[in-house]
Amino acid sequence: MKLNQPHYIFVCVLAALCLMLTGSQAFARMVIKPHIQADWQIDSNFHKAENEEKTVHTYTLQPGVDFGYTTDKTLMTLDYTLRRFMYDDKDENIPGQIDADEYDYTAHKALLRVKTMPTQRLELGLDNTFMKTRDPATADANDNSIDRFKYTLNRFAPRIVYNFGEKFDVALKYTNLLTDYSDDGLNEGEDSVENRGGLTWSYNLTPKTSFNLDYQIWERDYDKDSIDYTSNQVMFNVKRQVNYLTFGAGIGYHTRDFDETVASGDIDKFVWKLSVLGQNPPDARSIPKHSVYLSLGSNLNDSGTGDTYYESMRLDARLTYLAMERLNCILSGYLQNSDYETSDRDDDRWLISLGADYLINPFFTVGLSGGHEERDSNFDGKDFDNQYIMLKAKFNYDFAMK
């Protein structure tokens, strides 16, 4: 499977058509923001191995640019970052280990977002995400892997939203997700295509309370031995704003039917999610004085190469506090339990990180952070722990034209 050029031509043409629908140009603003970041990181257990730990230094250079164009009816943003990763061993290799610099590579991340309103009630939107990476968490939000296989991912997601008034709207969404691994060797990742459709009915009870009913159906087709499947999920969600915090809760049902017999059999689960999100002040254009993000939920992983599916219960958290108008303190982490459907394996994996970014001026920031990651499993060879420290420096500058 290869991500071909016509796909990107189609994305660009669709974005151009959205711009043509802007109508009045009474308000127009363009933003061009070049940025560059340099990182240094040291990991005590680079390979995340149970016993054969190795210390590795990572050097990263990240140039990029943010582009934005806004009119009274249209928004278009493009955020592109190139990331060059270079690794340096600080310990001798144990027999069987690979030199860290064999993992050197150049990553890419491009995020395109287009939204336009051809009428007062109709909104057309398009999001397209392209990534080239070795990070397995990019392929699945509930990932539990430690692999470093290089792959490209493209998520193409158009949508249509019709607003019936202040209270009620309906959204129709489609997502095409292509995952293409660079090395097609045995047990080195498996290419897949996912096609997902969604329909969401939303009702705003009051300006601070809303409900929605969300239905999604998707198919994932693998290129090799993993069994294709079809998932159906329906969820009822409610959101409530209290001061600068928004509380969310959702409950639903998820069924997954496989095209052939698998060890787990077809899977069906109740799924749920709780969340708290907010910042103070709510309309801060730069770094807020306080911010909070908490999310706790349970669902299945989607990317199951080798038919390795599990029920994931996951907590994500991020808290920030701006001290002295310049020092942004950040506490973040996650905790995930992965209960496998195809075996008795059960993993607890968690990470906690503490850091601070110092704003030297509006364009230049330096930061220091450190953390601990650990996985405890009832399967031999699956435990690991890793400590890391990171230093970073970032420069960005806004060019704005009205």
Secondary structure, 3 states (H helix, E strand, C coil): CCCCHHHHHHHHHHHHHHHHCCCCCCCEEEEEEEEEEEEEEEECCCCCCCCCCCCEEEEEEEEEEEEEEEECCEEEEEEEEEEEEEEEECCCCCCCCCCHHHHCEEEEEEEEEEEECCCCCEEEEEEEEEEEECCHHHCCCCCCCCCCCCEEEEEEEEEEEEECCCCEEEEEEEEEEEEEECCCCCCCCCCEEEEEEEEEEEEEEECCEEEEEEEEEEEEEECCCCCCEEEEEEEEEEEEEECCEEEEEEEEEEEEEECCCCCCCCEEEEEEEEEEEEEECCCCCCCCCEEEEEEEEEEECCCCCCCCCEEEEEEEEEEEEEECCCEEEEEEEEEEEEEECCCCCEEEEEEEEEEEEEEEECCEEEEEEEEEEEEEECCCCCCEEEEEEEEEEEEECCEEEC
